[in-house]
Amino acid sequence: MEHIISPAALIHLGALLYILGFLVRDELLLRLLVLGGTVLYILYYFLFPETPLWDAIITSVILGAANIWVLFKIMYERTTFALTEDERKLYDVFSTLNPGQFRTVLKHSIWHVADGDEVLCTENENANRLYYLLEGSAIVRKNGKEFAIDSNKFLGEISFVLEDRYTATVLAKPEMKFVEWDTKVLRQLMAKNASLNNAIVALFNKDLAHKLAVSHQ
């Protein structure tokens, strides 16, 4: 090792990786660069002094381990790894959200399978829930009319966007699989995270635009 690289070069290269890490904006790349710098410092502390600098090595290993832990969390949040089949279907719907944002929304979701006819929304009542119909069908009643809707649709999204009362009554049919969110909790998440707010607003704008286009065909 001594003949391949000098102690000064090892230290300078490690410092360079730290500096580059602090200059980049992407957190994953930042942590990878800092981890690389930490590894180089550990090599220096172990190989070049007359006796290894164990205090410095142990401290650097602890810092490196903490960095690795956060790296795994970042990579986990940026992928759809470990999502169930149904969760992946739902993620495809939330196309404007990245995996990390979707996992945040998913944490606050409640999954149901209707046992029988179940009222989800009542026309003109306060809209405190948002739903997504994943499988099965539902009955919509509005202005004295009744019609069925099939799967892969949001329920209560207009009321959520407008922060208004439900515009229709919706009944879940037996065996209908659906996902539920508390709208108050969802708005709190959006208020705390501007990027998540923008992604969800874009999602419902896209959804409403699609429904409007279909209704005029």
C-alpha positions in Angstrom: 0.0 0.0 0.0 2.8 2.4 0.8 4.3 2.0 -2.7 1.0 2.6 -4.4 -0.3 5.8 -2.8 1.3 8.2 -0.3 -0.3 9.1 3.0 -0.8 12.7 1.8 -2.5 11.6 -1.3 -4.9 9.4 0.7 -5.8 12.3 3.0 -6.2 14.7 0.1 -8.4 12.3 -1.8 -10.6 11.7 1.2 -10.9 15.5 1.8 -11.8 16.0 -1.9 -14.6 13.4 -1.7 -15.9 15.3 1.4 -15.8 18.6 -0.4 -17.5 17.2 -3.5 -20.2 15.7 -1.3 -20.9 19.0 0.4 -21.2 20.7 -3.1 -23.8 18.4 -4.6 -27.5 18.8 -3.9 -28.6 15.2 -4.3 -28.6 13.6 -0.8 -27.8 10.1 -2.1 -24.7 11.2 -4.0 -23.7 13.4 -1.1 -23.7 10.5 1.3 -22.0 8.2 -1.1 -19.1 10.7 -1.5 -18.8 11.3 2.2 -18.8 7.5 2.8 -16.0 7.2 0.3 -14.0 9.9 2.1 -14.6 8.1 5.4 -13.3 4.8 4.0 -10.1 6.6 2.8 -9.6 8.1 6.2 -10.0 4.8 7.9 -7.4 3.3 5.6 -5.0 6.1 6.5 -5.6 5.7 10.2 -5.0 1.9 10.0 -2.1 1.7 7.5 0.2 4.6 7.8 0.8 5.5 11.5 3.3 3.3 13.4 0.4 1.9 15.3 -3.2 2.1 14.0 -5.2 5.1 15.4 -8.0 3.0 16.9 -9.9 5.9 18.5 -10.1 7.6 15.1 -10.9 4.3 13.3 -13.7 3.5 15.7 -15.2 7.0 15.4 -15.0 6.9 11.6 -16.6 3.4 11.5 -19.5 4.6 13.6 -20.0 7.6 11.4 -19.7 5.5 8.3 -22.3 3.0 9.7 -24.7 5.8 10.4 -24.2 7.1 6.9 -24.8 3.6 5.4 -28.0 3.3 7.4 -29.3 6.6 6.0 -28.2 5.5 2.5 -30.3 2.4 2.7 -33.3 4.5 3.9 -32.8 6.9 0.9 -32.6 4.1 -1.6 -35.6 2.4 0.0 -37.6 5.5 -0.3 -36.6 6.0 -4.0 -37.7 2.5 -5.1 -40.9 0.5 -5.0 -39.0 -2.4 -3.2 -41.2 -4.3 -0.7 -44.5 -2.9 -2.0 -47.3 -5.5 -2.3 -49.0 -6.1 -5.6 -52.0 -4.0 -4.5 -49.7 -1.2 -3.3 -47.8 -1.2 -6.6 -51.2 -0.9 -8.4 -52.0 2.1 -6.3 -48.5 3.6 -6.9 -49.2 3.5 -10.6 -52.2 5.6 -10.0 -50.2 8.2 -7.9 -48.0 8.8 -11.0 -47.0 12.4 -10.0 -45.5 11.2 -6.7 -42.0 9.7 -6.3 -41.7 6.4 -4.3 -40.8 8.3 -1.1 -43.8 10.6 -1.3 -46.0 7.7 -2.1 -44.8 5.8 1.0 -45.6 8.8 3.1 -49.2 8.8 1.8 -49.4 5.1 2.0 -48.5 5.1 5.8 -51.8 7.0 6.4 -54.0 4.8 4.2 -56.6 2.3 5.5 -57.4 -0.7 3.3 -60.9 -2.2 3.2 -63.0 -4.9 1.6 -66.7 -4.1 1.8 -68.8 -6.8 3.5 -72.0 -5.5 2.1 -73.6 -2.3 0.9 -71.6 0.4 2.7 -72.1 4.2 2.5 -68.8 5.9 1.9 -70.0 9.4 1.1 -73.3 11.2 1.6 -74.3 14.1 -0.6 -73.9 17.5 1.0 -72.3 16.1 4.1 -68.8 17.2 5.3 -66.1 15.6 3.2 -63.8 14.1 5.8 -62.6 11.0 3.8 -61.0 10.4 0.4 -61.2 7.0 -1.2 -59.8 5.1 -4.1 -61.8 2.2 -5.6 -59.2 -0.5 -6.3 -61.4 -3.4 -7.2 -65.1 -4.0 -7.6 -67.9 -1.5 -8.2 -69.8 1.2 -6.4 -73.2 3.0 -6.7 -73.3 6.7 -7.1 -76.5 8.7 -6.3 -76.7 12.3 -7.3 -79.6 14.7 -7.9 -82.1 11.8 -7.7 -80.2 9.7 -10.3 -78.2 6.5 -9.7 -75.5 4.9 -11.7 -72.6 2.4 -11.2 -68.9 3.1 -11.4 -66.2 0.5 -11.8 -62.7 0.2 -10.3 -59.7 2.4 -10.6 -61.3 5.7 -9.6 -61.0 8.2 -6.8 -64.1 8.9 -4.7 -64.5 12.3 -3.0 -61.6 13.9 -4.8 -63.7 16.9 -6.0 -64.7 17.6 -2.5 -61.1 17.2 -1.4 -59.7 19.6 -4.0 -62.4 22.2 -3.4 -62.4 21.6 0.4 -66.2 21.4 0.2 -69.0 19.0 1.0 -69.5 15.7 -0.9 -71.2 16.2 -4.3 -72.8 12.8 -4.3 -73.7 9.7 -2.2 -71.5 6.7 -2.9 -72.2 3.1 -1.8 -69.6 0.4 -1.8 -70.9 -2.9 -3.2 -70.0 -6.2 -1.5 -66.4 -7.4 -2.0 -65.4 -4.0 -3.3 -61.7 -3.3 -2.3 -61.0 0.3 -1.6 -58.4 2.5 0.1 -59.3 5.3 2.5 -57.6 8.5 3.8 -58.5 11.0 6.4 -58.6 14.3 4.5 -57.5 16.3 7.5 -54.4 14.1 8.0 -53.7 14.3 4.2 -53.9 18.1 4.2 -51.6 18.3 7.2 -49.0 16.2 5.3 -49.3 18.5 2.3 -48.9 21.6 4.5 -45.7 20.3 6.0 -44.1 19.3 2.7 -44.3 21.6 -0.3 -43.1 19.1 -2.8 -45.7 16.5 -1.6 -48.4 19.2 -1.8 -47.4 20.0 -5.4 -47.3 16.4 -6.4 -50.8 15.7 -4.9 -52.3 18.8 -6.4 -50.9 17.8 -9.8 -52.3 14.3 -9.4 -55.9 15.5 -8.8 -55.6 18.2 -11.5 -54.6 15.4 -13.9 -57.4 13.1 -12.6 -60.1 15.8 -12.9 -58.9 16.9 -16.4 -59.1 13.2 -17.5 -62.7 12.9 -16.2 -63.7 16.2 -17.8 -62.3 15.0 -21.1 -64.1 11.7 -20.9 -67.4 13.4 -20.0 -67.3 15.4 -23.2 -66.7 12.5 -25.5 
